[in-house]
């Protein structure tokens, strides 16, 4: 998402270099936050979430991973892809066998919620499918598939109100803190993104 905004918006090498520098400046700011994370996050000094700064949503974690991945691809800097790879390995260890991922996490990766942010799970699944080709031996496609499968298991395809059929809830269970008792348009959007990313990857992997 971030690189789409920062990638050349107009023709000409001068403009391209400007956007590359802007992307790298954003990355450096994020890296400084990451380096200070362990101490500052516990004091609530890192602004990485809308409500609870020391317990970020997987929604904002997903945005961060997506931005790091796309900046790494845009700049050709593998160290940013490595940062995403390490985080996905941490997330893999936190996943329940059924694909449930808690919606909030502390600085030392302890769950801070007993509900799943379905939007965040979809976003992280997108990153898994997109980064798989860079680290095929890590099988991040399997991690993405597990996350996406859990979200799909919560989707209600048949409702008395046809306008709600196929929607994606904010949280699971339905009354979780994120988008409580609500079907969110952006949750459906990220779910569709993840499904398309998975299908795209599968088509590339076919012999």
C-alpha positions as CSV (number, residue, x, y, z in Angstrom):
1,X,0.0,0.0,0.0
2,X,2.7,2.5,1.0
3,X,4.9,1.8,-2.0
4,X,1.9,2.2,-4.3
5,X,1.5,5.7,-2.9
6,X,5.2,6.5,-3.0
7,X,6.1,4.9,-6.3
8,X,6.6,7.3,-9.2
9,X,3.4,9.3,-9.6
10,X,4.8,11.1,-12.7
11,X,7.3,10.4,-15.4
12,X,10.9,11.2,-15.3
13,X,13.9,10.0,-13.4
14,X,14.1,13.0,-11.1
15,X,10.6,12.3,-9.8
16,X,11.3,8.6,-9.4
17,X,14.4,9.3,-7.3
18,X,12.3,11.7,-5.1
19,X,9.8,9.0,-4.4
20,X,12.5,6.4,-3.7
21,X,14.0,8.8,-1.1
22,X,10.6,9.4,0.4
23,X,9.9,5.7,0.7
24,X,13.4,5.2,2.3
25,X,12.7,8.1,4.8
26,X,9.5,6.4,5.9
27,X,11.3,3.1,6.3
28,X,14.1,4.7,8.4
29,X,11.5,6.2,10.7
30,X,9.8,2.9,11.2
31,X,13.2,1.2,11.8
32,X,13.9,3.7,14.6
33,X,10.6,2.9,16.2
34,X,11.4,-0.8,15.9
35,X,14.8,-0.4,17.6
36,X,13.2,1.5,20.5
37,X,10.2,-0.9,20.7
38,X,10.9,-3.0,23.7
39,X,11.3,-0.2,26.2
40,X,9.2,2.5,24.7
41,X,6.2,0.3,23.8
42,X,5.8,-0.7,27.5
43,X,5.7,3.0,28.4
44,X,3.1,3.7,25.8
45,X,5.4,6.0,23.9
46,X,5.2,4.3,20.5
47,X,2.2,5.5,18.4
48,X,1.6,2.2,16.6
49,X,-2.2,1.8,17.2
50,X,-5.3,3.9,17.3
51,X,-6.3,3.2,20.9
52,X,-3.9,1.1,22.9
53,X,-0.4,2.0,21.8
54,X,1.3,-0.7,23.9
55,X,-1.1,-3.4,22.6
56,X,-1.3,-2.9,18.8
57,X,-4.0,-4.5,16.7
58,X,-3.1,-7.1,14.1
59,X,-4.8,-4.6,11.8
60,X,-2.0,-2.1,12.3
61,X,0.6,-4.8,12.4
62,X,-0.6,-5.9,9.0
63,X,-0.3,-2.4,7.6
64,X,3.3,-2.2,8.9
65,X,4.3,-5.5,7.4
66,X,2.7,-4.6,4.1
67,X,4.5,-1.3,4.1
68,X,7.9,-2.8,5.0
69,X,7.5,-5.5,2.3
70,X,6.6,-3.1,-0.5
71,X,9.4,-0.7,0.5
72,X,11.8,-3.6,0.5
73,X,10.7,-4.6,-3.0
74,X,10.6,-1.1,-4.3
75,X,14.1,-0.2,-3.1
76,X,15.6,-3.7,-3.7
77,X,16.6,-3.9,0.0
78,X,16.4,-7.4,1.3
79,X,16.9,-6.3,4.9
80,X,13.4,-5.0,5.0
81,X,12.1,-8.3,3.6
82,X,14.1,-10.0,6.4
83,X,12.3,-7.8,9.0
84,X,9.0,-9.1,7.6
85,X,10.2,-12.6,7.5
86,X,11.3,-12.6,11.1
87,X,7.9,-11.1,12.2
88,X,6.0,-13.7,10.3
89,X,8.0,-16.4,12.0
90,X,7.0,-14.9,15.4
91,X,3.4,-14.8,14.3
92,X,3.5,-18.4,13.1
93,X,4.4,-19.6,16.6
94,X,1.4,-17.7,18.0
95,X,-1.2,-19.2,15.7
96,X,-3.7,-21.7,17.1
97,X,-4.0,-24.9,15.1
98,X,-7.3,-23.7,13.6
99,X,-5.7,-20.4,12.4
100,X,-7.1,-18.2,15.2
101,X,-4.7,-15.2,15.9
102,X,-5.4,-13.0,18.9
103,X,-6.4,-9.4,17.8
104,X,-3.9,-7.6,20.0
105,X,-0.3,-8.3,21.1
106,X,2.1,-6.8,23.7
107,X,5.7,-5.8,22.9
108,X,7.0,-9.3,23.8
109,X,4.3,-11.1,21.8
110,X,1.9,-12.0,24.6
111,X,-1.8,-12.0,23.6
112,X,-3.7,-8.9,24.8
113,X,-7.1,-10.0,23.5
114,X,-9.2,-13.2,23.5
115,X,-10.8,-12.3,20.2
116,X,-9.5,-12.3,16.6
117,X,-9.3,-9.2,14.5
118,X,-10.4,-10.7,11.2
119,X,-9.2,-7.7,9.2
120,X,-5.7,-8.0,10.6
121,X,-5.6,-11.8,9.9
122,X,-6.5,-11.1,6.2
123,X,-3.9,-8.4,5.9
124,X,-1.2,-10.6,7.3
125,X,-2.3,-13.5,5.0
126,X,-1.8,-11.1,2.1
127,X,1.7,-10.4,3.2
128,X,2.4,-14.2,3.5
129,X,1.2,-14.9,0.0
130,X,3.2,-12.0,-1.5
131,X,6.5,-12.8,0.3
132,X,6.3,-16.5,-0.4
133,X,8.2,-16.3,-3.7
134,X,11.1,-14.6,-1.9
135,X,11.4,-17.3,0.7
136,X,9.7,-20.4,-0.8
137,X,11.5,-22.7,1.6
138,X,9.8,-20.9,4.6
139,X,6.3,-21.9,3.3
140,X,4.7,-18.7,4.3
141,X,1.9,-19.7,1.8
142,X,0.9,-22.3,4.4
143,X,0.8,-19.6,7.2
144,X,-1.3,-17.4,5.0
145,X,-3.7,-20.2,4.1
146,X,-4.2,-21.1,7.7
147,X,-5.0,-17.4,8.6
148,X,-7.4,-17.1,5.6
149,X,-9.1,-20.4,6.3
150,X,-10.0,-19.3,9.8
151,X,-11.5,-16.1,8.5
152,X,-13.4,-18.0,5.9
153,X,-14.8,-20.3,8.6
154,X,-16.5,-17.3,10.3
155,X,-18.1,-16.0,7.1
156,X,-21.9,-16.3,6.9
157,X,-23.0,-17.0,3.4
158,X,-26.7,-17.3,4.2
159,X,-28.5,-14.6,6.2
160,X,-32.1,-13.6,6.4
161,X,-30.9,-10.2,5.3
162,X,-29.3,-10.8,1.9
163,X,-27.3,-7.6,2.3
164,X,-25.2,-9.2,5.0
165,X,-24.6,-12.5,3.2
166,X,-20.9,-13.1,2.7
167,X,-19.8,-10.2,4.9
168,X,-16.8,-10.4,7.2
169,X,-17.2,-9.4,10.8
170,X,-14.9,-7.1,12.7
171,X,-14.0,-9.7,15.3
172,X,-14.5,-13.3,16.2
173,X,-16.3,-13.9,18.4
174,X,-18.8,-11.4,17.0
175,X,-18.7,-9.3,20.1
176,X,-15.0,-8.8,20.2
177,X,-13.6,-5.3,20.7
178,X,-12.7,-4.6,17.0
179,X,-15.9,-3.7,15.1
180,X,-18.1,-5.3,17.7
181,X,-21.3,-6.8,16.3
182,X,-20.5,-5.3,12.9
183,X,-19.8,-6.5,9.4
184,X,-17.1,-4.2,8.0
185,X,-16.7,-3.2,4.4
186,X,-12.9,-3.0,4.7
187,X,-12.8,-6.4,6.3
188,X,-14.5,-7.8,3.2
189,X,-12.1,-5.8,1.0
190,X,-9.0,-7.3,2.7
191,X,-10.6,-10.8,2.7
192,X,-11.0,-10.4,-1.1
193,X,-7.4,-9.2,-1.4
194,X,-6.2,-12.3,0.4
195,X,-8.2,-14.7,-1.7
196,X,-6.9,-13.1,-4.9
197,X,-3.3,-13.1,-3.6
198,X,-3.7,-16.8,-2.8
199,X,-5.1,-17.6,-6.2
200,X,-2.4,-15.5,-7.9
201,X,0.3,-17.4,-6.0
202,X,-1.3,-20.8,-6.8
203,X,-1.3,-20.0,-10.5
204,X,2.4,-19.1,-10.4
205,X,3.3,-22.3,-8.5
206,X,1.4,-24.6,-11.0
207,X,3.9,-26.7,-13.0
